[in-house]
Amino acid sequence: GQQVMQIPQYQHVQEGEDFTTYCNSSTTLSNIQWYKQRPGGHPVFLIQLVKSGEVKKQKRLTFQFGEAKKNSSLHITATQTTDVGTYFCAGLSAGGTSYGKLTFGQGTILTVHP
Amino acid sequence: EPEVTQTPSHQVTQMGQEVILRCVPISNHLYFYWYRQILGQKVEFLVSFYNNEISEKSEIFDDQFSVERPDGSNFTLKIRSTKLEDSAMYFCASSKTLLNTEAFFGQGTRLTVV
């Protein structure tokens, strides 16, 4: 079945440093979504990428979707302590009969030291 | 802002017992999902539900599990004969459409099987 791999598993940064997490799918995706989960919280939707090569920005966050629609990245510029949490990518398979089944990556746990 | 609500927030049950986890999706959403997250691990898809029937289910969602929308507002997950390894956070989610749309997650029910 479809697998979504995400690296790194952990990332510790000093406040102000940049952060990037990478996501790779074993199959071509219809779209990819990114979620943030604070410690003890639930996944909260950040963004969705649909088009090949798409780049979207949300303030300090930049999201990219690969040309082959099999990989994606999230980059945070100048991290702040409020960025702490686990960042998950979640892919929706292209074609087939995947009715809304999001396959999540393992997540990257981001800690930010003030 | 509309939200997905789940009850209870924490459920402790003895091994072998049946539990019902309840969810109230966002009112104008048509697609409903259950996911689970074992402590420290990634979010795993269990099942999607549309038009009063299961659209897709994962290999985790075996005969031990069932879902129901009994009254047009609640969406329930029943787990029969619970096992220790069923201990996890169970998230309900809903979305307006099937594709190209965000999933709104509830706060989760932490199930502890003892």
Interface residues (C-beta under 8 A of the other chain):
Chain A: G1 S30 N31 Q33 Y35 G41 H42 P43 V44 F45 Q48 V50 F88 A90 L92 T97 S98 Y99 G100 K101 L102 T103 F104 G105 Q106 G107
Chain B: Y31 Y33 Y35 Q41 K42 V43 E44 F45 S48 Y50 S55 E56 S58 E59 F91 S95 L98 L99 N100 T101 E102 A103 F104 F105 G106 Q107 G108
